[in-house]
Amino acid sequence: MSCERTSSKLTPRFLLQALSTEYPYFTLPTRLKIISATNLRPRSSTGLDLQVILPIVNAPFHLYYGYNWLREDNVLVVPPQVLPPETMFPNQATYEDALNLFRGFRLKERKGRVGFTVARTF
């Protein structure tokens, strides 16, 4: 990747340099890491499927239900990061809202799903 600005678009390296000069107290990551709590964990689901032909319009009606019995429901903690200085925000409320982005978050997959279609799905 080049580190210069091209005539039609910005290159990724140029954008990272622009971000680091604009916000010098934030360290930008050089690599993205996989969340270790979800790595190599089996996933599985089961479900029911019903398909009938609607008599008046002669179109297939497809009703399905899926149940995710090996679902993920964890609170994931992000690695420690450099917190932004309080002087960067206009008031205390916006600073506290921004701090929520640096805390752990809940990774919760849905328990089940019901859906339908009125045409063929491929």
BAFI-3210 file (N, C-alpha, C; in Angstrom, 3 decimals, decimal comma, padded with zeros to 6 digits):
// residues 122
n [1|2|3|4|5|6|7|8|9|10|11|12|13|14|15|16|17|18|19|20|21|22|23|24|25|26|27|28|29|30|31|32|33|34|35|36|37|38|39|40|41|42|43|44|45|46|47|48|49|50|51|52|53|54|55|56|57|58|59|60|61|62|63|64|65|66|67|68|69|70|71|72|73|74|75|76|77|78|79|80|81|82|83|84|85|86|87|88|89|90|91|92|93|94|95|96|97|98|99|100|101|102|103|104|105|106|107|108|109|110|111|112|113|114|115|116|117|118|119|120|121|122]
n.u [000,845|000,526|001,673|000,589|-001,654|-003,998|-005,350|-008,104|-008,975|-008,498|-005,740|-005,430|-003,237|-002,671|-005,024|-004,832|-002,557|-003,529|-005,504|-003,924|-002,422|-004,409|-005,583|-003,522|-003,166|-004,376|-003,689|-003,438|-004,597|-002,521|-003,077|-005,993|-007,685|-009,022|-011,900|-011,251|-012,971|-014,909|-013,651|-013,072|-015,350|-018,066|-020,937|-024,422|-027,692|-031,201|-034,325|-037,719|-039,647|-042,116|-043,883|-046,290|-048,633|-050,322|-053,740|-055,313|-053,630|-051,662|-049,016|-046,007|-046,003|-043,953|-043,054|-040,999|-039,076|-036,418|-034,157|-031,612|-029,563|-026,964|-026,033|-024,357|-023,754|-022,356|-020,447|-018,151|-014,911|-013,122|-009,693|-007,468|-007,445|-006,280|-007,732|-009,829|-008,994|-010,694|-011,023|-011,495|-014,158|-017,377|-018,969|-019,684|-021,569|-021,441|-018,854|-019,065|-020,808|-019,144|-017,238|-018,499|-017,981|-015,520|-015,759|-016,649|-018,737|-021,910|-022,217|-024,651|-026,485|-029,458|-032,219|-034,157|-035,866|-038,530|-039,951|-041,231|-041,973|-043,369|-042,777|-040,524|-037,437|-033,955]
n.v [-001,179|002,192|005,306|007,691|010,224|009,482|010,529|009,930|008,563|007,896|006,302|003,449|003,641|006,372|007,336|006,240|007,575|010,186|010,010|009,416|011,743|013,594|012,725|012,407|011,182|008,731|005,365|003,636|000,453|-002,055|-004,568|-006,581|-008,433|-011,662|-012,369|-014,095|-015,655|-016,650|-018,201|-021,291|-022,522|-024,724|-024,434|-024,767|-025,519|-026,226|-027,067|-026,547|-027,049|-026,079|-026,469|-025,445|-025,359|-022,524|-022,414|-020,596|-018,694|-020,329|-020,468|-021,228|-021,476|-020,929|-021,797|-021,445|-022,438|-021,896|-023,068|-022,120|-023,906|-024,074|-021,444|-018,259|-016,460|-014,329|-012,042|-010,040|-008,851|-006,157|-005,628|-003,652|-000,196|002,983|005,547|008,282|011,755|013,798|016,443|016,530|016,406|018,056|018,120|016,470|014,421|013,538|012,567|010,390|008,813|008,171|006,631|004,196|002,847|001,724|-000,301|-003,665|-005,754|-007,247|-010,241|-011,657|-014,147|-014,775|-016,714|-018,144|-018,312|-017,308|-017,472|-016,620|-017,197|-016,338|-017,310|-019,208|-019,973|-019,838]
n.w [000,000|-000,762|000,653|-000,015|-001,223|-003,658|-006,869|-007,130|-004,842|-001,304|000,169|002,393|004,183|004,156|005,318|007,918|008,827|008,805|010,775|013,030|013,278|013,746|016,133|018,433|020,962|020,964|020,485|017,557|016,449|014,980|014,126|013,808|016,277|016,956|018,886|021,722|023,309|021,629|019,821|018,215|019,272|019,283|017,130|016,764|015,531|015,397|013,792|012,510|009,546|007,295|004,372|002,113|-000,621|-001,653|-002,337|-003,968|-005,269|-006,145|-005,162|-003,417|000,117|002,742|005,924|008,714|011,595|013,765|016,233|018,315|019,997|020,947|021,702|021,955|024,867|026,507|028,547|027,180|027,657|026,593|025,630|027,731|027,007|025,813|027,483|026,480|027,033|029,437|028,784|026,109|025,552|025,483|027,810|030,986|030,683|027,977|027,999|029,779|028,294|026,149|027,441|027,747|025,409|025,813|027,610|028,710|026,636|025,883|024,243|022,663|021,233|019,367|020,646|019,184|015,979|013,944|010,770|007,471|004,008|000,795|-001,605|-003,640|-002,096|-002,519]
ca.u [000,000|001,308|001,335|000,248|-003,032|-004,159|-006,256|-009,514|-009,342|-007,485|-005,224|-005,579|-002,115|-002,854|-006,095|-004,306|-001,665|-004,358|-006,129|-002,936|-002,023|-005,556|-005,786|-002,204|-003,130|-004,948|-002,839|-004,227|-004,132|-001,921|-003,697|-007,262|-007,607|-010,263|-012,329|-010,838|-014,068|-015,744|-012,802|-013,123|-016,519|-019,029|-022,232|-025,394|-029,098|-032,146|-035,552|-038,834|-039,895|-043,397|-044,104|-047,567|-048,991|-051,546|-054,623|-055,867|-052,572|-050,765|-047,649|-045,584|-045,908|-042,874|-042,997|-039,877|-038,691|-035,091|-033,777|-030,162|-029,347|-025,581|-025,896|-023,359|-024,344|-021,244|-019,980|-016,772|-014,165|-012,131|-008,411|-007,320|-007,114|-006,015|-008,991|-009,705|-008,989|-012,000|-011,067|-011,853|-015,612|-017,974|-019,519|-019,475|-022,494|-020,914|-017,663|-019,501|-021,332|-018,017|-016,548|-019,178|-017,364|-014,280|-016,086|-017,058|-020,045|-022,591|-022,377|-025,797|-027,150|-030,882|-032,598|-034,875|-036,344|-039,675|-040,012|-042,042|-041,859|-044,502|-042,208|-039,405|-036,147|-032,839]
ca.v [000,000|003,422|006,223|008,996|010,427|009,374|011,559|009,600|008,015|007,913|004,973|003,143|004,142|007,815|007,554|005,960|008,676|011,354|009,789|009,500|013,141|014,322|012,268|011,853|010,439|007,403|004,445|002,879|-000,934|-002,446|-005,841|-006,897|-009,713|-012,412|-012,471|-015,444|-016,415|-017,255|-018,974|-022,751|-022,971|-025,278|-023,783|-025,687|-025,143|-027,186|-026,350|-027,149|-026,423|-026,486|-025,833|-025,802|-024,562|-021,750|-022,881|-019,585|-018,071|-021,406|-020,096|-021,952|-020,758|-021,585|-021,375|-022,139|-022,080|-022,376|-022,937|-022,109|-024,487|-023,784|-020,015|-017,489|-015,498|-013,980|-010,662|-010,020|-007,686|-005,739|-005,375|-002,261|000,763|004,332|006,274|009,658|012,744|014,403|017,770|016,391|016,373|019,326|018,049|015,200|013,403|012,951|011,808|009,113|008,018|007,671|005,591|002,918|002,179|001,100|-001,327|-004,946|-005,754|-008,546|-010,913|-012,532|-014,599|-015,006|-018,073|-018,796|-017,432|-017,743|-016,694|-017,176|-016,632|-016,684|-017,694|-020,132|-019,405|-020,667]
ca.w [000,000|-000,781|001,744|-000,567|-001,658|-005,101|-007,386|-006,996|-003,538|-000,265|000,475|003,821|004,984|004,291|006,290|009,258|009,202|009,087|012,074|014,112|013,493|014,288|017,513|018,775|022,224|020,749|019,739|016,591|016,355|013,707|013,749|014,438|016,976|017,092|020,276|022,101|023,923|020,593|018,919|018,309|020,024|018,321|016,950|016,211|015,661|014,849|013,476|011,796|008,255|006,728|003,081|001,486|-001,801|-001,449|-003,410|-004,868|-006,076|-006,558|-004,790|-002,220|001,390|003,479|007,324|009,358|012,959|014,114|017,641|018,461|021,314|021,364|021,434|022,718|025,793|027,396|028,626|026,716|028,112|025,609|026,290|028,187|025,964|026,287|027,590|026,002|028,112|029,694|028,163|024,706|025,457|025,910|029,169|031,675|030,177|026,743|028,366|030,339|027,179|025,366|028,212|027,525|024,266|026,246|028,607|028,160|025,995|025,909|022,962|022,884|020,025|019,612|021,028|018,101|014,917|013,152|009,532|006,395|002,676|-000,044|-002,892|-003,458|-001,666|-002,964]
c.u [000,895|000,841|000,971|-001,192|-003,083|-005,195|-007,721|-009,916|-008,177|-007,021|-005,349|-004,447|-002,227|-003,929|-005,623|-003,360|-002,461|-005,033|-005,126|-002,435|-003,158|-005,805|-004,499|-002,200|-003,830|-003,955|-003,717|-003,704|-003,527|-002,492|-005,027|-007,164|-008,988|-010,612|-012,101|-011,962|-014,930|-014,948|-012,918|-014,267|-017,549|-020,336|-023,175|-026,791|-029,946|-033,450|-036,587|-039,105|-041,208|-043,598|-045,404|-047,786|-050,300|-052,493|-055,075|-054,794|-051,559|-049,291|-047,258|-045,496|-044,974|-042,837|-041,883|-039,644|-037,333|-034,797|-032,274|-029,816|-027,901|-025,285|-024,861|-024,084|-023,297|-021,070|-018,506|-016,111|-013,109|-010,810|-008,285|-006,847|-006,807|-007,338|-008,815|-009,686|-010,351|-012,133|-011,471|-013,363|-016,211|-018,535|-019,318|-020,359|-021,969|-019,644|-018,051|-020,128|-020,204|-017,265|-017,208|-018,594|-016,097|-014,510|-016,438|-018,437|-020,609|-022,758|-023,471|-026,449|-028,604|-031,163|-033,282|-035,338|-037,506|-039,718|-040,913|-041,695|-043,073|-044,023|-041,065|-038,153|-035,044|-031,625]
c.v [001,248|004,354|007,602|009,039|010,333|010,383|011,225|009,096|008,118|006,488|004,716|003,692|005,652|008,131|007,292|007,058|009,925|011,212|009,946|010,926|013,960|013,993|011,620|011,022|009,087|006,562|003,597|001,449|-001,213|-003,761|-005,991|-008,284|-010,352|-012,470|-013,905|-016,269|-017,115|-018,148|-020,467|-023,254|-023,507|-024,491|-024,819|-025,137|-026,241|-026,461|-027,190|-026,350|-026,967|-025,724|-026,369|-024,907|-023,847|-022,024|-021,803|-019,015|-019,087|-021,047|-020,862|-021,016|-021,571|-020,997|-022,151|-021,589|-022,694|-022,114|-023,098|-022,623|-024,379|-022,312|-019,388|-016,473|-015,166|-012,474|-010,685|-008,731|-007,381|-005,492|-003,918|-001,354|002,108|005,085|007,707|010,632|013,424|015,771|017,721|016,490|017,657|019,303|016,650|014,089|012,755|012,155|010,438|008,220|007,418|006,578|004,234|002,150|001,432|000,015|-002,629|-004,855|-007,171|-009,062|-011,965|-012,861|-014,926|-016,481|-018,810|-017,784|-018,089|-016,865|-017,357|-016,485|-017,079|-017,001|-018,656|-019,380|-020,364|-020,352]
c.w [000,000|000,332|001,219|-001,027|-003,177|-005,562|-007,126|-005,610|-002,566|000,006|001,976|004,685|005,189|005,324|007,714|009,727|009,543|010,444|013,210|014,323|014,086|015,762|018,018|020,056|022,119|019,978|018,839|016,513|014,988|013,208|014,476|015,058|017,042|018,569|020,732|022,705|022,875|019,659|019,224|019,188|019,045|018,298|016,345|016,417|015,050|014,560|012,767|010,534|007,706|005,425|002,489|000,271|-001,502|-002,613|-004,395|-005,799|-006,591|-006,325|-003,537|-001,010|002,274|004,888|008,007|010,753|013,224|015,577|017,749|019,859|021,785|021,081|022,366|023,584|026,857|027,472|028,271|027,156|027,067|026,323|026,726|027,056|026,604|026,307|027,109|027,179|028,230|029,030|026,692|024,484|026,006|027,325|029,730|031,113|028,889|027,009|028,924|029,276|026,346|026,114|028,056|026,351|024,650|027,298|027,910|027,538|025,992|024,483|023,154|021,555|020,340|019,865|019,884|017,070|014,186|011,911|008,517|005,094|001,867|-001,456|-002,622|-003,023|-002,061|-002,140]
res [m|s|c|e|r|t|s|s|k|l|t|p|r|f|l|l|q|a|l|s|t|e|y|p|y|f|t|l|p|t|r|l|k|i|i|s|a|t|n|l|r|p|r|s|s|t|g|l|d|l|q|v|i|l|p|i|v|n|a|p|f|h|l|y|y|g|y|n|w|l|r|e|d|n|v|l|v|v|p|p|q|v|l|p|p|e|t|m|f|p|n|q|a|t|y|e|d|a|l|n|l|f|r|g|f|r|l|k|e|r|k|g|r|v|g|f|t|v|a|r|t|f]
***
